[in-house]
Amino acid sequence: MASTVVAVGLTIAAAGFAGCYVLQAMKHMEPQVKQVFQSLPKSAFSGGYYRCGFEPKMTKWEGT
């Protein structure tokens, strides 16, 4: 019973340290991630969506 509690405690501590490490790594990577997103073309995020609303009666194009 006591060994289970110790194992659970060590697992929670390890998860906490890993989470802290990941958060610090993400802070250092933020400028690179922003640069990658800025270099992507705008059409990569807005290419295939119908932006003008819907027709009063559904057309064949809207149904697909």
VODRENKOL-181961 format. One record per atom (N, C-alpha, C): x negated, y, z; residue in one letter. Coordinates in steps of 0.2 Angstrom, whole numbers, plus 5000, padded with zeros to 4 digits. Layout:
REM residues N
XYZa ...
END
This chain:
REM residues 64
499649945000m 500050005000m 499650065000m 499150065004a 498650125005a 498250134998a 498050084995s 497650084989s 498050114984s 498750094983t 499150124978t 499250204979t 499350224985v 499350294986v 498750334984v 498150304986v 497550334984v 497450334976v 497650274973a 497650274966a 498050324963a 498650334965v 499150384963v 498850454964v 498550464970g 498250534971g 497650554966g 497250504965l 496750514960l 496950524953l 497450484951t 497750494945t 498050574944t 498350594949i 498650664949i 498150714949i 497550704953a 497050744953a 496650744946a 496550694943a 496250684936a 496650724931a 497350714931a 497750744927a 497750824928a 497650844934g 497650914935g 496950944932g 496450914933f 495750934931f 495750934923f 496050884920a 496150874913a 496550934910a 497150954913g 497551004911g 497151074912g 496751084917c 496451144918c 495851154912c 495551094910y 495051094905y 495351114898y 495951084897v 496351094891v 496551164890v 496751194896l 496951264895l 496351314894l 495851294897q 495251334896q 494951334889q 494951274886a 494751264879a 495251294874a 495851294876m 496351334871m 496251404871m 496051434877k 495851504877k 495251524873k 494751484873h 494251494868h 494351484861h 494851444859m 495051424852m 495551474850m 495851524854e 496351564851e 496151604845e 495551634845p 495451684839p 495351634833p 495051574833q 495051534827q 495751514825q 496151504829v 496851484827v 497251534824v 497151594827k 497451654824k 497151674817k 496551664816q 496251674809q 496451624804q 496551564806v 496851504802v 497551524800v 497951544804f 498651564803f 498651624798f 498251674799q 498251734795q 498051714788q 497551664787s 497351654781s 497851604776s 498351574780l 498751534776l 499251584772l 499451564766p 499951604762p 500551604766p 500951664765k 501551674768k 502051624765k 502051604759s 502551554756s 502551494760s 501951474763a 501951414766a 502451404772a 502651454775f 503151454780f 503851474778f 503951504772s 504651524770s 504851504763s 504551454761g 504651434754g 505251404752g 505551354756g 506051314753g 506751324757g 506851384760y 507451394763y 507951444759y 508551434760y 509051484756y 509151544761y 508951594759r 508951654764r 509551704763r 509951694758c 510451744756c 511151724759c 511251674763g 511851654766g 512151604762g 512851594762f 513151544759f 513651564754f 513851534749e 514351544744e 515051534748e 515551564746p 516251544749p 516451474748p 516251444742k 516351374740k 515651344740k 515551284743m 514951254742m 514751234735m 514151254733t 513951234726t 513551174727t 513351144721k 512951084721k 512251104724k 512051164722w 511351174725w 511351184733w 511851204736e 511951214743e 511951144746e 512251094743g 512451034745g 511850984746g 511251004742t 510750954742t 510150984747t 
END
